[in-house]
Amino acid sequence: MTRFLLVFVLAFSSALLVAYYVESLAAPIFKELLSAFIVLTLITGTISYALYSYVDGIIKDIATDDRVNNKEQFNVVITKLSELKKEILVNAFTVVMLLIIERVSHGVSLVFPITNDQPFNWVWAFSISVRVACFASSVAIAVVQFRGFIYANEFRTIISRAK
């Protein structure tokens, strides 16, 4: 959680600095960057579903295997995999919530647009910074989900060797 909060704050601060110092040039840069947010959310959701199913399959394989030698160690593995399943769900819902926050911030930025006469205003800069921070946090979550596949695969390898 601390990592995501740090990513959010750093991305927010960086985007606010860019919006303040670059003014009207920031709008097209951020527009292009943020156009990938919905796609990122869809990919992360798909990854989350696949990873959840994969981890659930590993747990079911362990639970139904009668050849398990050391039940205590396998119970620890099942606990760790169950924690991974919980993290997968939390991350997936977090990305959806970040998308909702980003869309609300987008609406606010449309109410207070920048113009040629006024290339900077604080409400627009704040809302675009929130949008960038939501995007950066979602990227961090997607990376964690990808790493979850690596961890689950390592668990499956260790379990296969222990049988």
C-alpha positions in Angstrom: 0.0 0.0 0.0 2.8 2.4 0.8 4.4 1.7 -2.6 1.2 2.7 -4.4 0.7 5.8 -2.3 4.3 6.8 -3.0 3.8 6.2 -6.8 0.6 8.2 -6.7 2.2 11.2 -4.8 5.3 11.2 -7.0 3.3 11.0 -10.2 0.9 13.7 -9.0 3.7 16.0 -8.1 5.6 15.5 -11.3 2.5 16.0 -13.4 1.7 19.2 -11.5 5.2 20.5 -12.1 5.0 19.7 -15.8 1.6 21.4 -16.0 2.8 24.5 -14.2 6.1 25.0 -16.1 5.2 23.8 -19.5 1.6 25.2 -19.4 -0.2 24.7 -22.8 2.2 22.1 -24.1 1.3 19.8 -21.2 -2.3 19.2 -22.5 -1.3 17.2 -25.6 1.4 15.3 -23.8 -1.0 14.2 -21.1 -3.8 13.6 -23.6 -1.7 11.0 -25.4 -0.4 9.4 -22.2 -3.9 9.1 -20.7 -5.5 7.7 -23.8 -4.0 4.3 -22.9 -5.7 4.2 -19.5 -8.8 2.3 -20.4 -6.8 -0.2 -22.4 -4.5 -0.6 -19.4 -7.5 -1.2 -17.2 -8.8 -3.9 -19.5 -5.5 -5.6 -19.7 -5.0 -5.6 -16.0 -8.5 -6.9 -15.4 -7.9 -9.8 -17.9 -4.5 -10.5 -16.3 -6.2 -10.5 -12.8 -8.8 -13.0 -13.9 -6.3 -15.3 -15.5 -3.9 -15.1 -12.6 -6.8 -15.8 -10.1 -7.8 -18.8 -12.0 -4.2 -20.1 -12.3 -3.6 -19.7 -8.5 -7.0 -21.3 -7.7 -6.1 -24.2 -9.9 -2.8 -24.6 -8.0 -4.6 -24.6 -4.7 -7.1 -27.2 -5.9 -4.3 -29.4 -7.2 -2.6 -29.3 -3.8 -5.8 -29.9 -1.8 -6.8 -33.0 -3.8 -3.4 -34.6 -4.0 -3.2 -37.6 -1.7 0.5 -38.1 -2.3 1.5 -35.0 -0.3 4.3 -36.0 2.1 4.4 -33.0 4.4 0.9 -31.7 5.1 2.2 -28.8 7.3 4.4 -27.3 4.6 1.7 -27.6 2.0 -0.8 -25.9 4.4 1.7 -23.0 4.5 1.9 -22.9 0.7 -1.9 -22.9 0.5 -2.1 -20.0 3.0 0.4 -18.0 0.9 -1.4 -18.8 -2.3 -4.7 -17.7 -0.7 -3.1 -14.4 0.3 -2.0 -14.0 -3.3 -5.6 -14.6 -4.5 -6.7 -11.9 -2.1 -4.1 -9.5 -3.4 -5.1 -10.2 -7.0 -8.7 -9.2 -6.2 -7.7 -6.1 -4.3 -5.5 -5.0 -7.1 -8.2 -5.6 -9.7 -10.8 -3.5 -7.8 -8.2 -0.8 -7.1 -7.5 -0.4 -10.8 -11.3 -0.1 -11.4 -11.6 2.5 -8.7 -8.6 4.4 -10.1 -10.3 4.4 -13.5 -13.4 5.9 -11.9 -11.4 8.6 -10.1 -9.6 9.3 -13.4 -12.8 9.7 -15.3 -14.3 12.1 -12.7 -11.1 14.1 -12.8 -11.4 14.2 -16.6 -14.9 15.6 -16.2 -13.6 18.3 -13.9 -10.8 19.2 -16.3 -13.4 19.6 -19.1 -15.4 22.1 -16.9 -12.2 24.2 -16.3 -10.4 24.0 -19.6 -7.2 25.8 -20.6 -7.4 28.3 -23.4 -5.0 30.3 -25.5 -5.7 33.3 -23.4 -5.3 31.4 -20.2 -2.8 28.5 -20.8 -2.8 27.5 -17.1 -5.3 27.3 -14.3 -5.0 25.5 -11.0 -8.2 23.4 -11.2 -7.2 22.0 -14.6 -3.7 21.3 -13.4 -4.9 19.6 -10.2 -7.3 17.4 -12.1 -4.8 16.4 -14.9 -2.3 15.6 -12.1 -4.8 13.3 -10.4 -5.4 11.6 -13.8 -1.7 11.1 -14.3 -1.3 9.8 -10.8 -4.1 7.3 -11.3 -2.5 6.1 -14.5 0.9 5.7 -12.9 -0.6 3.8 -10.0 -2.5 1.5 -12.4 0.8 0.8 -14.2 2.4 -0.1 -10.9 -0.5 -2.5 -10.1 -0.3 -4.1 -13.6 3.4 -4.8 -12.9 2.5 -6.4 -9.6 0.0 -8.6 -11.3 2.6 -9.7 -13.9 4.9 -10.5 -11.1 2.1 -12.5 -9.5 2.3 -14.9 -12.4 6.0 -15.4 -11.8 5.4 -16.1 -8.1 2.6 -18.5 -8.8 4.7 -20.3 -11.3 7.6 -20.6 -8.8 5.1 -22.0 -6.3 3.9 -24.6 -8.8 7.5 -25.6 -9.5 8.3 -26.0 -5.9 5.2 -28.0 -5.2 5.9 -30.3 -8.2 9.4 -31.0 -6.9 8.1 -31.7 -3.3 5.7 -34.4 -4.5 
